[in-house]
Amino acid sequence: MNSRLSATTAVLALLAATGLARAEGQLNIYNWGNYTNPEVIKKFEDKYKVKVTITDYDSNDTALAKVRQGGSGFDIAVPSQTHLPIWIKEGLLLETNPGGMENFKNVSPDWANPEFDPGRKFSVPWAWGTVGTVVNTSTYKGDINTWKIIFETPDELKGKVNVVPEMKDVVTAAIRYVGGEQCTADKEVLKKARDLLVAAKPNWVAMEYGAIDKMKAGDFQASTTWNGAALRIRLARPDVNFGYPKEGFTYWSDNVVVLKDAKNVENAKLFQNFIMDPEIAAGLSAYHRYANGIAGSETFMPAEMKDAPEIVIPEASKAHGTMAMMCPPEVDAIYTRIWTDLQK
């Protein structure tokens, strides 16, 4: 930490008030893989003289387990809103009060006061999107706006389907397909969902996170996935399209938080404020291909994202979407048992 941060309180106050505050040192980010624009990181490093290190994870459960152990060495993580209440409840996060930061004025009203972090005391928006299907429409000519592709796979796609192994996404999709609502405790509905999943699995070729590259290569012809991943695939293969299942799909968001045991707290706060700048948020979106929750960022978005069907939800599909929820512990326990059965 340099002399600017060890100066008198008066100088610190002056620097902060004039927007000239700087920090040197390090920032260690723990984020989903293939999700962080290196150009944006370079801008942050150059502006604040901070060396950023990024470590990847592949699921909410992986990230939560790692941070629960303590001593991770990470300053920042990016959990989804379904898991963020757990992080808050377990005391894993530092209350950085992003709602009081300079750039918070840029946060879209839709994301300024979410139920999962009222008042934005802990988190800032990183990205938001939807969960659906992605299908090679040269291989399959039928309706792609349905979970039937995954759970009652058409003959053309049998042995060519991947399921991204994010437990809550998959189990919730099965519940919606059998006519239930997410987080239902109805044992009959949950049994139907479990039986559906177990019966469907033999029609799948894989359960892995590598859908983007393998859809591009043609190794997979259909997959569950997130809309930004689907956009990446379509830009490389125009015959691959994203479906919004009519039985019901979920919205999700990922959010930047600072860990309770962070060693580089001031740099982490600087980063939270930095990514709420519309141009910076657009730079992140240009890389990960999701919307971001920052008003004004659309001005700086790449042209191919402004009207992309993966990003701009069709009017006919909007009614089928609901925000992904944090389920009660007893329901989560049943989800986990269903997931365990599916892994056998």
C-alpha positions as CSV (number, residue, x, y, z in Angstrom):
1,M,0.0,0.0,0.0
2,N,1.6,3.3,-1.0
3,S,2.0,6.6,0.8
4,R,-1.3,8.0,-0.6
5,L,-3.1,5.5,1.6
6,S,-1.0,6.2,4.7
7,A,-1.3,10.0,4.4
8,T,-3.2,12.1,6.9
9,T,-6.9,11.8,7.2
10,A,-7.3,15.3,5.7
11,V,-5.4,14.3,2.5
12,L,-7.4,11.1,2.2
13,A,-10.7,13.0,2.5
14,L,-9.5,15.5,-0.1
15,L,-8.5,12.8,-2.5
16,A,-11.7,10.9,-2.1
17,A,-13.8,14.0,-2.5
18,T,-12.0,14.9,-5.8
19,G,-12.1,11.4,-7.2
20,L,-8.3,11.2,-7.2
21,A,-7.9,8.4,-4.7
22,R,-5.6,5.6,-5.8
23,A,-4.3,2.4,-4.3
24,E,-1.4,0.2,-5.1
25,G,-0.9,-3.5,-4.5
26,Q,-2.9,-6.6,-5.5
27,L,-6.4,-7.8,-6.0
28,N,-7.3,-11.5,-6.1
29,I,-10.6,-12.3,-7.9
30,Y,-12.4,-15.6,-7.7
31,N,-14.8,-15.8,-10.7
32,W,-16.6,-18.1,-13.1
33,G,-14.3,-19.4,-15.9
34,N,-14.2,-17.5,-19.2
35,Y,-16.1,-14.6,-17.7
36,T,-13.7,-11.7,-17.2
37,N,-12.6,-9.4,-19.9
38,P,-8.8,-9.1,-19.8
39,E,-9.0,-5.6,-21.4
40,V,-11.2,-4.3,-18.6
41,I,-8.8,-5.8,-16.0
42,K,-5.9,-4.0,-17.8
43,K,-7.8,-0.7,-17.5
44,F,-8.3,-1.3,-13.8
45,E,-4.7,-2.2,-13.3
46,D,-3.5,0.8,-15.2
47,K,-5.8,3.2,-13.4
48,Y,-5.2,2.1,-9.9
49,K,-1.7,0.5,-10.2
50,V,-3.1,-2.7,-8.9
51,K,-2.0,-6.2,-10.0
52,V,-5.1,-8.4,-10.5
53,T,-5.0,-12.2,-10.3
54,I,-8.0,-14.2,-11.4
55,T,-8.8,-17.8,-10.4
56,D,-11.7,-19.7,-12.0
57,Y,-14.4,-21.8,-10.6
58,D,-17.1,-23.8,-12.4
59,S,-20.1,-23.7,-10.1
60,N,-21.8,-21.9,-7.2
61,D,-21.3,-24.9,-5.0
62,T,-17.5,-25.1,-5.8
63,A,-17.1,-21.4,-5.0
64,L,-19.1,-21.6,-1.7
65,A,-17.2,-24.7,-0.5
66,K,-13.9,-23.1,-1.2
67,V,-14.7,-19.8,0.6
68,R,-16.3,-21.7,3.6
69,Q,-12.9,-23.3,4.2
70,G,-11.4,-19.9,5.0
71,G,-7.9,-18.6,4.1
72,S,-8.6,-18.8,0.4
73,G,-6.5,-15.7,-0.4
74,F,-9.3,-14.3,-2.6
75,D,-10.6,-10.7,-2.1
76,I,-13.6,-10.9,-4.5
77,A,-16.0,-13.6,-5.6
78,V,-19.0,-13.5,-8.0
79,P,-21.9,-15.7,-6.6
80,S,-25.3,-16.0,-8.2
81,Q,-28.3,-14.5,-6.5
82,T,-29.6,-17.9,-5.5
83,H,-26.6,-18.5,-3.4
84,L,-25.7,-15.0,-2.2
85,P,-28.1,-15.1,0.8
86,I,-26.1,-18.1,2.1
87,W,-22.9,-16.1,1.8
88,I,-24.5,-13.2,3.7
89,K,-26.1,-15.4,6.4
90,E,-22.9,-17.3,7.1
91,G,-20.9,-14.1,7.5
92,L,-18.6,-14.8,4.6
93,L,-18.8,-11.3,3.2
94,L,-17.7,-7.8,4.1
95,E,-20.4,-5.1,4.1
96,T,-18.9,-2.7,1.6
97,N,-22.1,-0.7,1.1
98,P,-22.0,-0.4,-2.7
99,G,-25.3,1.5,-2.5
100,G,-23.2,4.4,-1.2
101,M,-20.5,4.3,-3.8
102,E,-20.1,7.0,-6.5
103,N,-21.0,4.9,-9.5
104,F,-24.1,3.3,-7.8
105,K,-26.2,5.9,-9.5
106,N,-25.7,4.0,-12.7
107,V,-27.3,0.8,-11.5
108,S,-30.6,0.1,-13.2
109,P,-33.7,0.5,-10.9
110,D,-34.5,-3.2,-11.6
111,W,-31.3,-4.2,-9.9
112,A,-30.8,-1.5,-7.3
113,N,-32.7,-3.0,-4.4
114,P,-32.9,-6.8,-5.0
115,E,-34.5,-9.2,-2.5
116,F,-31.2,-11.2,-2.3
117,D,-29.3,-8.1,-1.1
118,P,-31.7,-5.4,0.1
119,G,-30.1,-1.9,-0.3
120,R,-27.1,-3.5,-2.0
121,K,-25.0,-3.6,1.2
122,F,-22.7,-6.3,-0.1
123,S,-22.9,-6.7,-3.9
124,V,-22.8,-5.0,-7.2
125,P,-24.2,-6.3,-10.5
126,W,-21.9,-8.2,-12.8
127,A,-24.2,-9.9,-15.3
128,W,-27.7,-11.3,-15.6
129,G,-29.2,-13.7,-18.0
130,T,-31.5,-16.7,-18.6
131,V,-31.3,-20.5,-18.6
132,G,-32.6,-22.3,-21.6
133,T,-31.8,-24.6,-24.5
134,V,-29.3,-24.3,-27.3
135,V,-29.9,-26.4,-30.4
136,N,-28.3,-27.0,-33.8
137,T,-31.3,-26.2,-36.0
138,S,-29.7,-27.9,-39.0
139,T,-29.9,-31.2,-37.1
140,Y,-33.3,-30.6,-35.4
141,K,-36.1,-28.8,-37.2
142,G,-38.7,-28.9,-34.4
143,D,-39.6,-26.4,-31.7
144,I,-36.6,-25.4,-29.6
145,N,-38.6,-23.4,-27.0
146,T,-39.2,-26.4,-24.8
147,W,-37.5,-28.5,-22.2
148,K,-38.7,-31.6,-24.2
149,I,-35.4,-31.5,-26.1
150,I,-33.6,-32.3,-22.8
151,F,-36.2,-34.5,-21.0
152,E,-37.9,-36.4,-23.8
153,T,-35.2,-36.1,-26.4
154,P,-36.2,-36.3,-30.1
155,D,-34.7,-39.1,-32.0
156,E,-32.5,-36.7,-34.1
157,L,-30.8,-35.5,-30.9
158,K,-30.5,-38.7,-28.9
159,G,-26.9,-39.3,-27.8
160,K,-26.0,-35.7,-28.8
161,V,-27.4,-33.7,-25.9
162,N,-25.3,-32.2,-23.1
163,V,-26.6,-31.0,-19.7
164,V,-24.6,-28.3,-17.9
165,P,-24.3,-29.8,-14.4
166,E,-25.6,-26.8,-12.4
167,M,-27.9,-28.6,-10.0
168,K,-30.6,-26.0,-9.4
169,D,-30.9,-25.1,-13.0
170,V,-31.4,-28.7,-14.1
171,V,-33.7,-29.7,-11.3
172,T,-35.8,-26.6,-11.6
173,A,-36.2,-27.1,-15.3
174,A,-37.4,-30.7,-14.7
175,I,-39.9,-29.4,-12.1
176,R,-41.3,-26.9,-14.5
177,Y,-41.5,-29.5,-17.3
178,V,-43.7,-31.7,-15.1
179,G,-45.9,-28.8,-14.2
180,G,-44.5,-27.7,-10.9
181,E,-43.1,-24.4,-9.6
182,Q,-39.5,-23.8,-8.6
183,C,-38.9,-24.5,-4.9
184,T,-42.0,-26.6,-4.6
185,A,-42.2,-29.0,-1.6
186,D,-44.8,-31.1,-3.3
187,K,-43.5,-34.6,-3.0
188,E,-45.5,-35.9,-5.9
189,V,-44.1,-33.2,-8.2
190,L,-40.6,-33.8,-7.0
191,K,-40.8,-37.5,-7.6
192,K,-42.1,-36.9,-11.1
193,A,-39.1,-34.6,-11.7
194,R,-36.7,-37.1,-10.3
195,D,-38.1,-39.9,-12.4
196,L,-38.0,-37.7,-15.5
197,L,-34.4,-36.9,-15.0
198,V,-33.3,-40.5,-14.4
199,A,-35.2,-41.7,-17.5
200,A,-33.8,-38.9,-19.7
201,K,-30.1,-39.3,-18.8
202,P,-29.5,-42.3,-21.2
203,N,-30.3,-39.9,-24.1
204,W,-27.6,-37.5,-23.1
205,V,-24.0,-37.8,-24.2
206,A,-22.5,-35.7,-21.4
207,M,-23.0,-33.6,-18.3
208,E,-20.3,-31.0,-18.5
209,Y,-19.6,-27.3,-18.6
210,G,-17.8,-27.3,-22.0
211,A,-20.9,-26.7,-24.0
212,I,-19.6,-23.6,-25.9
213,D,-16.6,-25.2,-27.5
214,K,-18.3,-28.6,-28.1
215,M,-21.4,-27.0,-29.6
216,K,-19.1,-24.9,-31.9
217,A,-17.3,-28.1,-32.9
218,G,-20.5,-30.1,-33.5
219,D,-19.7,-32.6,-30.8
220,F,-22.9,-31.6,-29.1
221,Q,-26.1,-30.9,-31.1
222,A,-28.1,-29.6,-28.1
223,S,-27.5,-28.5,-24.5
224,T,-28.9,-26.7,-21.6
225,T,-27.0,-23.4,-21.3
226,W,-27.1,-19.7,-20.4
227,N,-28.1,-17.1,-23.0
228,G,-24.7,-15.4,-23.2
229,A,-23.0,-18.8,-23.9
230,A,-25.6,-19.4,-26.6
231,L,-24.7,-16.0,-28.2
232,R,-21.1,-17.0,-28.3
233,I,-22.0,-20.2,-30.0
234,R,-24.3,-18.6,-32.6
235,L,-21.7,-16.0,-33.6
236,A,-19.4,-18.9,-34.5
237,R,-22.2,-21.2,-35.8
238,P,-25.3,-19.4,-37.1
239,D,-27.3,-22.6,-37.3
240,V,-27.2,-22.9,-33.5
241,N,-30.1,-21.1,-31.7
242,F,-31.3,-20.4,-28.2
243,G,-34.7,-21.5,-26.9
244,Y,-36.8,-20.1,-24.1
245,P,-38.7,-23.1,-22.8
246,K,-42.4,-22.5,-22.8
247,E,-42.8,-24.7,-19.7
248,G,-40.9,-22.0,-17.8
249,F,-37.3,-20.7,-17.6
250,T,-35.4,-18.7,-15.0
251,Y,-33.6,-15.4,-14.8
252,W,-30.4,-15.3,-12.8
253,S,-27.8,-12.7,-11.8
254,D,-24.2,-12.9,-10.7
255,N,-22.9,-10.3,-8.3
256,V,-19.5,-9.0,-7.2
257,V,-18.8,-9.3,-3.4
258,V,-15.9,-8.8,-1.1
259,L,-14.9,-11.6,1.2
260,K,-14.8,-11.1,4.9
261,D,-11.2,-12.2,5.1
262,A,-10.0,-10.2,2.1
263,K,-6.5,-8.9,2.4
264,N,-6.9,-6.1,-0.2
265,V,-10.2,-4.5,0.9
266,E,-9.7,-1.0,-0.5
267,N,-8.7,-2.4,-3.9
268,A,-11.8,-4.6,-3.8
269,K,-14.0,-1.7,-3.1
270,L,-12.4,0.3,-6.0
271,F,-13.2,-2.7,-8.3
272,Q,-16.8,-2.8,-7.2
273,N,-17.2,0.9,-8.0
274,F,-15.2,0.6,-11.2
275,I,-17.5,-2.0,-12.8
276,M,-20.6,0.1,-12.2
277,D,-19.3,2.6,-14.8
278,P,-21.5,2.2,-17.9
279,E,-18.5,1.9,-20.3
280,I,-16.7,-0.6,-18.1
281,A,-19.9,-2.6,-17.7
282,A,-20.3,-2.7,-21.4
283,G,-16.7,-3.9,-21.8
284,L,-17.4,-6.8,-19.5
285,S,-20.6,-7.6,-21.4
286,A,-18.8,-7.5,-24.7
287,Y,-16.6,-10.4,-23.4
288,H,-19.0,-12.6,-21.4
289,R,-22.0,-11.7,-23.7
290,Y,-24.6,-11.1,-21.0
291,A,-26.6,-8.1,-20.0
292,N,-25.2,-6.3,-16.9
293,G,-27.7,-4.3,-14.9
294,I,-25.9,-0.9,-15.5
295,A,-28.1,1.8,-17.1
296,G,-26.4,3.5,-20.0
297,S,-24.1,0.6,-20.8
298,E,-26.2,-0.2,-23.9
299,T,-24.7,2.8,-25.6
300,F,-21.3,1.1,-25.5
301,M,-22.4,-2.4,-26.3
302,P,-21.2,-4.2,-29.4
303,A,-23.6,-3.9,-32.3
304,E,-24.2,-7.7,-32.4
305,M,-25.5,-7.6,-28.8
306,K,-28.0,-4.8,-29.1
307,D,-30.7,-6.8,-30.8
308,A,-29.4,-10.3,-30.2
309,P,-32.4,-12.7,-29.6
310,E,-30.3,-14.4,-26.8
311,I,-30.1,-11.1,-24.9
312,V,-33.3,-9.3,-25.9
313,I,-36.0,-11.7,-24.8
314,P,-38.8,-12.1,-27.3
315,E,-42.1,-10.7,-26.2
316,A,-43.8,-14.0,-26.6
317,S,-41.4,-15.6,-24.2
318,K,-41.2,-13.0,-21.4
319,A,-44.3,-14.4,-19.6
320,H,-42.6,-17.8,-19.2
321,G,-39.7,-16.4,-17.2
322,T,-39.3,-16.1,-13.4
323,M,-36.4,-15.0,-11.2
324,A,-34.4,-17.9,-9.8
325,M,-35.2,-18.2,-6.1
326,M,-33.4,-19.3,-3.0
327,C,-35.3,-22.4,-1.9
328,P,-35.9,-23.4,1.8
329,P,-33.2,-25.7,3.2
330,E,-35.6,-28.7,3.3
331,V,-36.4,-28.3,-0.4
332,D,-32.7,-27.9,-1.2
333,A,-32.1,-31.1,0.6
334,I,-34.6,-32.9,-1.7
335,Y,-33.0,-31.3,-4.7
336,T,-29.6,-32.7,-3.6
337,R,-31.1,-36.2,-3.2
338,I,-32.5,-36.0,-6.7
339,W,-29.2,-34.8,-8.0
340,T,-27.4,-37.6,-6.2
341,D,-29.7,-40.1,-7.9
342,L,-29.0,-38.6,-11.3
343,Q,-25.3,-39.0,-10.8
344,K,-25.6,-42.8,-10.2
